[in-house]
Structures are given as C-alpha cells and as structure tokens.
Amino acid sequence: MNDLLHLAALALATIGAGSLIGMRHGVGAPEIAAAVLMLAGMGDAMTVALLPPVVWFALMLPAAIVLAIRCRAPAVLGDRSARAGGKMSAHLALGLVSTAALILLMAAIPGTDVTDAAVSSTHPHGGGAGMPQVLGVTLGLGAILLSTIALRSERSWLHRVHHTTMAASTVAMSAIVVF
C-alpha cells in the first residue's frame, strides 16, 4: 500500500510541478525552483534516500521562508497592490513546509521504508505515540482546505491542475504517515 501511495504522490507532484512551467502569469523561477525542490525531496526520500530526511527539511524550510518573504515584500515596502504570483508563492511556501514535515514524519513511522537510517525507536505506549498520525491528518486536511480556497479564486485550468495535484500529492503522503 505504501509503495502505491509513494508512486501516486510522486506522479501527482510531477504533474503539479509541470503545470507551473506552462503558466504565463504569476510564476517565476523561484516558484518553479520550489516545486522542483519539493519533487526532488519527495523522490529522494521515497526511493534512494541519498540525503537524510532532516537535510531535506533543512533545505525546504528556508526556501519556504524566502518565498513567503517574496510574496509579502511589496506590501511591507508600501506597495499595497497585489503582486502577480503572490498567491502562488504563498501556496508553494505552505507546500514546502508541509512536504518537509511529511518527509520527517514518514521517516519516524516504522515500516514506511522512507530511509533505512531513520528507524523509529519510540516506545509504542508513549504519550506522543500518535502524534505523527495527528500531524499527518492535519497536514492532509489543511492541503484540501487551502486548495479548495485556491480553486475558488483561480480561473486558469493550469492553476487548477496545479492546486488539485499538489493537494492530492500531500494527501497521499499524509496517508503514508496515517496508515
């Protein structure tokens, strides 16, 4: 089951990242780089594990912060007009945070085969034993909620493809953690 979810998450993320390239408005090199970083992190964590999950987390979190700053910089500098791509930058920043968290959570769950080096040694009766599952459900539901909001405001079919596939990919990764 986990292998099918891994494959689905990677395929959906690939489609979502590919849809960014076809967009004409609101997508620049930073947004494409963020999508490629998420795809690379997912692909590595779910297949060959060249880098430990914590390294992917350490790469994705600052990238998310940079994207968030990029989408807020015009407002902070006094330009109150909406910057083209601000919504997409914010969406991708949240995607980076959730992907980074899910990569770490998948490594904490025994039997997910995310990486051989990250075998969980937590006691099964610990007070926080169910916390990865709670976080996985929260991230999955958050992706659905935010993508639903984005789908209502976006009219372009490429934007809709991107939001839908990225949400579905996040839900697939969340399912790996939960089940």
Secondary structure, DSSP 4 states (H G I P E B T S, - for coil): -HHHHHHHHHHHHHHHHHHHHH--SS--HHHHHHHHHHHHHHHHHHTT--S-HHHHHHHHHHHHHHHHHHHHHHHHTT--SPPTTHHHHHHHHHHHHHHHHHHHHHHHSTTS-S-TT------TT-TTTTHHHHHHHHHHHHHHHHHHHHHHH---HHHHHHHHHHHHHHHHHHHHHH-
